[in-house]
Amino acid sequence: MTVTSALANRPAGRMSGGRAMAEMLRLAGAGPMFGMGGFQLLPFYDAVGQLGLRHCLINDERCGAFAADAYARVTNRPGICDGTLGPGATNLVTGLVESLNAGTPMVAFAGDTHRAHSWKNMTQECRQTEILRPAVKELIRVELVSRIPELMRRAFTVATSGRPGPVLLDVPEDVCHGEHEFAAEDFAIDPKTLTAPAQRIRPAADEAARAAALLAQAKRPLILAGGGIHLSGAQAALLRLAEELAIPVAHSMSGKGSIPCTHRLSAGLFGRYSRIANDLVASADCLLVVGCKLGEIPTKRYALLPKGVPVIHLEIVAEEIGRCHPADIALWGDASAGLDDLAAAAAGEGKRLRAERADYVAELGRRMATWRTEAEPRLLSEERPINMARLCHELNRVMPAESILVADGGFAAHWTGLLYDTKAAGRHYIADRGLASIGYGLPGGMGAALAAPQSPVVAVTGDGGFNMGLGELETARRAGANLTVIVVNNAASGYVKALQHAMFGKRYQSSDLVEMNYAEIARAMGCRGIRVEDPAQLAAALTTGITERDRPTVIDVVVTRDPAQMLPAIDSRTVEIKKGDRVA
């Protein structure tokens, strides 16, 4: 049943389309919005202010979409962003595709031309609906002021149903500025659609029973957890199943935090980079894949999963099952519901399986201990410039369980994906793996900080990624998003330079940057700036950023300039770079 606040709290009467948009966001309890105003949506911005909603002016619409994406990942509520006609709308594309590929719920607004003058060379006019349509789960063109409440309900429903994703409402100038006589009954929204997942679908019972029987027969089963665990809120269900049946859990980069990385059943990251997980995949006799698309990175370009080993694939999007690797048993459904069904189908087997798999679980601990011994020289390295492994080690020591780490694309994500350990289940690690764009770190950290102001938020970005969104440091300061930004300063586009070194030796092209002191830049912008060149100073700098959250902090960490040391190759098994590999 569609419900909303009491009828007396609903608006009624003649109002602009922009006011109707804002009233629907008020009913939805929308969090901060990120965007840059323009003439087409002026009545909307005016109404947002009158209603006491929060709109954060950003300096680039792409960063606004990134901030909304991170806000949504922390809360599982749709992030809200907006852009005006033309360049404002087209600047949203990268952020929207990130959310589309990652399954992040979002509602975006784009102003459009006055329909009476469309296609007459209006200023900034372009074919923006055609550009934006493939970047979103659904594009809704609003043609009548009277339909705004209905179409906004539709936007929230689509954004939070199935695999979540971004929905864009394209609002012509005359629709936003135009007026309509609304009744109170027009303004309603289903509260189930305000958080993902809005609805849950369960796998077929007979298939769940088959899968449970297969898991119960296996000697060395392994769970491969992806970002769908977080989208479903399935962390508790996953941990119950893993502990009851004594099954280790490996995670993709998006799935980090599916169970705590410090849990005895955690095998860590699998795929292109791995501690011990890839070895466990190779020796597994049954794989349960949950909420993971099995794309290029987690499968080492589709070569990781061994042939002949049965695969159970639990996935909310049916057509993803079998797309990249054959599935012996397809479980179409919500991750949390499906995991609960598997646990129920295996009821009574737990005691036997825990006893039979005791040596297997103990092996997991021994393997991880061996890996740590091998990695220790780099984790504790005193090298100057600073070794990236030492930086990640200090983050593990300093970051509290409730903190959130946001990792930018490329270099920052690969290192932290492998070496950073979450201490609690949940979205305590966010990496933009939907599109893997660099430039996500600072705006993503800002969105996460506004979503969880009680939690320390640290964003790790390269100097190249920080350069792309540097202006949002002003936004973070103005918005009170008092995060800590770690700039991994190697005066290069580090991941590209490392790949060039691996493939072409010392021939580098378009990968070097000018050496910058980002701590000084931060201080000039009214933020706290700390430059760290000695690894012994890392802990104190990180502690300052995490505990003294009166303003944004930038920690400029001078790391190795040696391209051979730029990738997280802790030992010979952790990374394999072959000629022809695509940068991601």
N, C-alpha and C positions, 0 to 999 in steps of 0.2 A: 504494500500500500504506500502510495506517495504521501509523505508527511512533511511538515515544515514547522517553523515556529508558529506561535499562536497567530490567529488571523489578524489580530490587532497590530501585530508587529510587521505585517506585510504592507508594502506601499500601495497606494491606489491613486487614481487621478491622472491628469494629463502630464506627461513628462517626455523628455527627449530619449532617443534611443540610447545615448551614452549613459543617461541616468538609469535606464532600465538594466543596462549591462552591469553597472556598479551595484545596483540593488540585488541582482542575482548573485554576484560575488559575495555580497554581505551575507545573504542567506546561506551561501556555501561555506561561510567561515574561512574564506580564502586568506592565506598568509601573505607575506610581502610579495608585491609584484615588481618585476624588473623590466624597465624599458625606457624609451626616449620618446617624449611626446611630439606630436605634430598636429597640424591644423585639422586633419580629417577626424581625429578622435578627441578634440578639445573638450566637448561636453562630458565625455567619459572621465577624463582626468579631473575635471571640475567636480564631478559627482563623487569620485573617489575621495577627494579632499573633504567634501561636505559630510560624507558618511563616516569619516574617521578611519577609512581603510589606508593601508600603507603602500605607497608606491615609491620604489627606489629608482631614482634617475641614475642610469648607468652611462658610461662613456662610449660604449659600442654594443650594438644590439646582439651580436654574437655572444658576448660575455654575459649579457642579460639572460640569454637562453641557457648558457652553461650554469649560471647561478640558480636559475629555476630548476634545472635538471638535478643539481646536487640537493637543493631543498627538498625535492620530491623523493630522492633516494633515502634521505634521512627520515622523512615523515611518512612515506607511502601515500601522501596526499598530492594531488596534482599541483605541480609548480605552475606559476602564472608569469607570462612574459608578453611583451607587446612591441610593436614597431609601426612606424608610420608608413605612408605610401612610398613605394619605390625602393630606395636604398635601405630604409629602415626594415622593410619586409625582406628584401633579399639578403640582408645581413643576418637574418635569423636562420638561414638555411643550414649552416654547419651544425649549430646547436640543436636544431630540430632533428636532423638526421642522427646525431648522437643519441638522442632520446628514443627515436624510432627503433634504431638497431639494438639499443640496450633495454627496451621495454619500460621506459620511464614515463609515468603518467604526467601529462602536461596539457594545459589549455593556453593557447597563444592567440593574440588578437593582432590583426594587421589592418590599418586604415587603407581605404582604396578611394579611387576617384569619385567625384559626384557623377552619378549616372547620366545626368542630362548633358554632360560634357565629355564623357568617356570617348577615347579614340580620336580626340581633336588636339593631340599634342599637348595635353595638360602637363604642367611642370612635374617632373619625377615619375610620370606615368610609364609603366612597363607591363608586360604580360605576367604579373606577379602570381596570379593563381596557377598558371601553367608551370611556373618555376617552383612554387611551393607545394603543389599537390603531391609529387612523389616523395617529398621530405617528411610527410606526416601520415599518421594512420588514417585520418579523414580530414578533408578540407570542406568547410561549410560556408557557403556564400550566403550572407544575410541580405535578402532582398526587400523585406518588409519590417518596419519598426515593430509592428504588432507581434512578430514571430520571435523576437529576441529572447524572451524567457524560455520558450519552447526549444529553440536551437541551442541555447546555453545548457539546458538540461541534457540535450543530446550530446553535447561536447563532453560533459563530465561523465556520462554513461559510457561513451566510447573510450575515453581516456583511461578508465579504470577497469574495463571488462576484458576478459580473455588475457592475452599478453597485453599489458598496458602500453600506452604510447601517447604521442603528442597529437592533439587535435587543434586545427587552426580555424578561427572564425575570421573571414574576410568581410570587413564592414565598410561599405561605401560611405563617403562623406555625408550624403543626403540622408542616409539611414541613421547615422549617429547623431546628426544635428536635427533630424526630423522629429516630430512629436506624435504621440498616440494617447488616447484615453484608455488607461489600463484599469482593470478590476483587480481587487486584492487576490482573487483566486488565480490570476495569471501567474503570480509569483509563488512557485513551489519547486522543491527539489528533493529528490530521494536521497536521504542521508547515506544509504548504502553505496551510492556512486561517488562519495566524497573521499573514499579511501580504497586503494587497491589491495586485494582484489575485490571488486564489487560483488561478484558472484563466484561460486566454486563449483566445478564440475568434477565428478569422481570417475576414475577408470572403471571399465567393465569388471564386475565382480569375478567372473571366471578367469579373466586375464590376470587380475591381482592374485588370485589363488595359484595360478601357474607360476607366476613370478616368485611368490613366497616359497613355493616348493623348490624352485630352482636355487634360490638363495640358501635354503635349508640343507640342500645336498652338497653345496660347494665347500671346499676345504680352504680356499684362499679367495674369498669374495672381496671386492673393493667397491666403494661408492665414489663416483665422480660427481661432485656437486658444483653447479654453476650459479649464475646470478639469479636464476629463477627461484632459488631458495629464499632470497631476500624479497623478491617481488611478491611471493606467496606468504611471507611471514612464517616460513616452514622450519625455522631453526630448531625450535623445541621438538617438533615431530621428527626431524632428522636425527637429533641427538638421542631421542628415546629409542628409535629403531637401531641405530648404530650400537648403543650400549647394550640393548637387550639381546641382539644377535651377534655381538662382538665383531663388527665389521669396520675396518679402518675407513677413513674418509679423506680423500684428496680433493682439492678444490681448484677451479680455474681462478684467474685473477679477479673476475667479477664475483666469484663465489667465496672469496676469502671472508672468513667470519661466519660461514655456514655452521661450523662448530668452532669453539675457541681454538686458535692455532696452538695454544699451549696444552690442549687436551691430549691425553695419552693415545687416543685413537686418530689424532690428526697426522696425516702423511704429508701435509703441506701442498705446495703448488705442483701441479702436473702440467706437462706440455713442453713448450720451447725451453723453459727453464724449470729445473726440478732439483729438489734435495734428494729425496728417496722415492718419490711417488712414481716416477717413470719406471723404476726397477720393479715396483710392486705391480704396476700395470702389466709389465712383461710376464710376471709370474702368476698373475691372477687366473682363476678358473671360472670366474663369473664377474661381470661388471654391471653395476646398477648406476645408470646415468640419470641424474635428476636436474631438470631445469638448466640444461647445458646444450647449446646448439652444436657442439663438437666441430667448431670452425678451425681455421688454420692454426692459430696460436696454441690452443690447448691440445691439439693433436699432432703438433710438429709437422705441419703441412700434410695432414691426413695419413701419417705413417705410424702413429704411436700405438693405436689399438691393435692387438695381435689378432691374426686371422684364426678362426676356429673357436674362439672363446665366446661363449654366449653373452649377449648384451641385452639388458632390460633397460628400456628408455622410457622414462616418465617425463612428459612434456605437455604444456598447456596448448601449444600450437601443433595440431595433428600433422600438418604437412612437414614439420621439421623432423619428425621421426623417420629415420632411414635416409635422410637427405644426404648426410656426409658419411655415414657408416651404417651398415645393415643392422637392424634390431631384430633379435629373436623373439622378443616379447614387447609389444607396443602398449604402453599405458598412457592413454590420452586423458589428461586431467590436471587438476590443480596439484601442485607439489605437496602441500601440507595434507590435503585430503588423501592423496595417493599414498603417501608415506604412512599415514594412519591406517589405511586399508591394508597395506603390506604387513604392518605390525599385527593387526588383528588376524590376518590370514595365517601368520606364523606363530600365533599364540600357543604356548605350551612347549615350543621348541627352544626357548631361550636358555634354560638351564643346561641342556645338553650341548648346545652350540657354544656357549661360553666356556664350558669345560674342554670341548674338542679344539677350540680355537685359541686356547690360552697360550700355546707356544707361538702361534702366528702373531698374536698381539704383542707378546714379549719380544719377538723378532723386530717388530716395528720400533720399539723403544731402543733396541740395540743398534739398529740401522741409523736412527736419528742421532744417537750419541756418537757413533762413528763419524757421521757427517759433521757434527759440531767440532769434533777433534780435528778433522781435516781442514775445516773452515777457520778455525781459531786464529791462525796467524794473520789472516786478513780482517777478521772481526775485531781483533785487538791491535791492529796495525798502528804503529807510531809514525808512519810515513808522512812526509810533507812534500807536496800538497797532499791533502787528506784522501785516504782510500774510502771509496763509497761504502764498502762493507763496514768500516768503522762507524760511519755516520748512521747506517741502519741499526747497528748494534747499540749505539747510544740512544737512538729512538726507542728501541725495545726496553732499555733500562729505565728511561725517564717517563714515557707515556703511561698515564694511568688507564685502568680498564675501561673507563667510560669515555675516553677520548676518541676523536675521529681523525684519521689520517686521510687526506685527499691527495692522490697522486696524479700528476700531469701525464700526458701521453708520452710514449717513447721511453727515453732513458730513465726518467724518474719512476715510471710505473714498473719497468722490468726489474730494477733493483729492489724496490720496496715490495713488489709482488712476491719476489723470492725470499727476501730476508726479513721483512717486517712481520711481527707476530701480534695478532689481535689476542686480547686476554679475555674477551667475552664474546658470546655469539651476537650477531646482529651487524648492522651497517656501520662498523667501526673502521672500515677501509673502503674508500671510494676511488675507483679508477675509471676514466672515461674510455672504456673498451668498446663502446658501440661503434665509434668511428676512429678512436685513438688519435684524435687531433691534439697537437700541442697547443698551449694557451689556455687549457682548462683549469690549471692549478689554482691561480689566484681567484678567479670568479667562482669556481666550484667551491673553494674553501670559504668564500664569503657566503654563498648560499647555505653551506652546511653550518656555518657559525650562527646565521640568523635562524636556522631551523632548530638548533640545539644550543641556545646561549649559555646553558649551564655546563656544557662540556667543553673541555679544551679542544680546539681544532687546529691542526697543523697541515699546511699544504706544502707538498714537495714539488718543485718545478725546476726545470733547467733554466739557464740564463736566456736561451732562445725563447722558451715558452713564456718566461716572465716578461720579456721584451714585448711580446704580442699583446699582453693585457695590462701593461704597466699603469695605464690610466685608471684602472679599477682600484688601485691603492687609494686614490682619492675617494672613490665610491665607498670602499670599506670603512674608511675613516669617518665619512659623513654619516653612514648608515649604522655606525656603532658595531660593525662586525669585527670584533677584536681578535682576529685569528693570528696565528704565526705562519709566516711564509718562509720556507727554507729555499733559497736560491742555490741550486747546485751549479757553482760557477766554475766551468772548465774552459771558458772563452771559446766555445765551439758549439755547434750542433752535434752533441756528443755521440748520439747513437749512429748518426749518419757517418761521422768521422771514423768511428770504430769499425763500421762495416766496410768503409773504403779501405781502411788499413788491412782488414782481413782479406779483401779481394784484390787490392792493387798495391799493397805495400805502402810506401811513403808518398804516394800520389794522392793528394787531397784536393777536392774541388768544391767550392761554395759551402764549406763547412766550418770555417773559422770566423770568430767574432772578435770585436775589439774588447780588450780587458776593461771591465767596468767595476766600480765599487758601489754595489747596490745598497750597502748600509748607508753610505752618504746620500744617495738618492732618496732613500726612505726618510732619513732625517730631514732632508729639504722639503719633503711633503708632509711633515708634521707627524710622522710615525717613528717608532723606535727602530733604530738600525744597529745591528751588531755584525761585525765582520770577524770571521773565525778562520785562522790560518793554521792553528795548532790543534791537533785532535784532542789534546788535554783540555781545551777550552770548550769542547762541544757540549758536555753535560751541563755546565753552568749556563751557557747561552740558551739551550733548550729549556732549562728550568725557568729561566727568566721569562721567556716567551709564553710558557704554559701557565705560569702562576701570576704574572703581572699583566692582566688583561684589561688595562685601562685604555689601550689604543692598539692598532695593528702593529705587529713586530715583523721586521724582515731580518732574517739571519743569512748573511752572505757567506756561504761556505766554499772556500777555495779548495777544489778537489783536483785529482790527478789530471795532468794534461797528456798523459801517455795513452794514445789510442788503443794500444794493446791491453790496457787495464781498464778500459771504460765500460766493458760489458761484464755482467755478473757471472763470470766463469770461475766459480769457486773451486772446482776441480774439473778434470777432463770430461766428466760425464754430464755436466750441467748445461752445456750449450754446444750446439753444433751449427756452425755457420758455413753454408755451402755457397759456392758461386751461383748466382741467380736467385738467391733468396730475396724476397721483397721486403722492403723496410715497412714495419708496422708499429 
